[in-house]
Amino acid sequence: MSHPPFPSWPDTAPDLIAVATGRKPADMLIRGGKWVNVHTREVLDGYDIAIIHGRIACVMQDATHSTGPDTEIIEAAGRYMIPGLCDGHMHIESGMLTPAEFARAVIPHGTTSMFTDPHEIANVLGLEGVRMMHDEALMQPVNIFTQMPSCAPSAPGMETTGYEITPEDVEEAMQWPGIIGLGEMMNFPGVSNADPKMLAEIAATQNAGKTVGGHYASPDLGPAFAGYVAGGPADDHEGTCEADAIARMRQGMRSMIRLGSAWYDVESQITAITEKGLDPRNMILCTDDCHSGTLVNDGHMNRVLRHAIDCGCDPLVALQMATINTATHFGLEREIGSLTPGRRADVILTADLSALPIETVIARGRIVAKDGECLVDCPHFDWPAHARQTVRMGRGLTSEDFVIEAPRGANAVSANVIGVVENQAPTQALKFELPVTEGRVQATGEVAQIALVERHQATGGVTNAFVSGFGYEGQMAMASTVAHDSHHMIVVGTDRAHMAMAANRLQEVGGGIVLFKDGQELALVELPIAGLMSDRPATEVAAKAEQMMQAMRDCGCTLNNAYMQHSLLALVVIPELRISDLGLVDVRTFEFIPVIETHT
């Protein structure tokens, strides 16, 4: 599917010049605002912005010479005029929404540019899935740039995906109109060890003159990190402390600091700017993962920007981190990220630079939102039937599929247990003594059972282990086909029969999230597209997601955004312990370890 490209600066230059010089009337004039200039970090009062063909022609103290009888006049009335906000790294699928519905959700929050990595769908539908996301992205009234996923599987040999991404796929995608670069290079050991496949993907991206995204999820800042940087990734969002941010910026990378639904990594890293006084040009704000509830109730990049300011960052510096820094990083400084001539006319009107009420949003020279309401159509791609039929388990499951056998004669065992850490992506590698009843290891107290159910190739495979930290009580189970990054099915529960119920229900509805307690279904979020997304409106999906969160609380879970923690338990590139369809993975060593270590 092809879409007419947004008119280029060279194509519109004659009319931009004509409007700037007063020889032709503008399509729109924003009059009498405070111009927030992110190039010079100034606020300049009493300026006008003249716009034609969706681009800025001029920014002047008086641009009335550029108006005519048909020019649309927007009265800024002394409000701040700031650039539309850019999200430097994010996954649309984490919102459980399609690109169209994600755009509809975030436009009222002032997000006008997104740099998205659809590696979730790549694991399920391969290059075709990426193409479908790319095509729907190009249909939207805001700028959605797509990064070609780099790692499917994220850790070769550690998991099995529905499809594998190859260097040839990357090379092909680099020719597509909406591809801005390579998605996060999660296989950091592969890069540090000069894996030919990873280096070929990076080379294809660099040869196309595009940006290589990074993902270095290790605290080791020694030779392994040096090797990773030398391999070519240009940014990283996996830092969790000030030293991480500083190390990346010193090595010429952009440090992307994230505030997602469950990742709170801004406060601990922005001190590199606010306290150490480092140059902020190489720091970028992003969300990484935001679910629909966060988007509907709390915001998107406006939420991140406010948080950075609350953490002590100068509002103008924080704004640079969400606009021009991002644009520059991706080679788009002449296209987006500032309110200057030739750039796309992506403008927010706000009364306060710190509280940041998003009053009017203009994208590509059109009013797209006002006072929290989206005013434009966000067109949908026609998703084919096979994209909606991706949960293939091969059979129905029973409680016997979730049994963990104890060694013969054991009364108790020492088990390796995944430990969930609130508000962070990393987990802990824990050990618990667990009881044995009739030859079967039992979940007990703070330890629940976890299983990964294969759902791409209909193998009927189930991998079982244990997890701690959710605090579940009573007989319950929760299942999700959102299972970063391989996106099989994660089932967590205190009762094996309930685990089977939950898994079978998701096979029945074609994917999503479901929770059963005491034999009853308490909540269901249907995600029929690739088992990852709904094409229903964000408000509807958010309401169902909130019902899911409440159901988790009703089962005793008090973790903040516990669903995000659930969905990441199979992410075999972030330490310390994860589950895959092949077994229990120690991500510190990238080795499989037994669930049961010793017994008595």
PyMOL commands that set and color helices and strands:
alter all, ss='L'
color gray80, all
select helices_A, chain A and resi 9-21+64-66+92-95+99-109+119-138+167-173+188-192+196-207+223-231+242-250+271-274+280-282+292-297+301-310+315-321+324-329+385-388+399-402+496-509+538-554+562-567
alter helices_A, ss='H'
color red, helices_A
select strands_A, chain A and resi 28-37+42-52+55-60+72-75+80-83+85-90+111-116+143-148+179-185+211-214+235-236+254-258+283-286+347-350+360-363+366-370+373-374+412-419+428-437+440-441+447-453+462-468+476-480+489-493+512-517+520-526+577-580+583-586+591-593+596-599
alter strands_A, ss='S'
color yellow, strands_A
deselect
rebuild
show_as cartoon
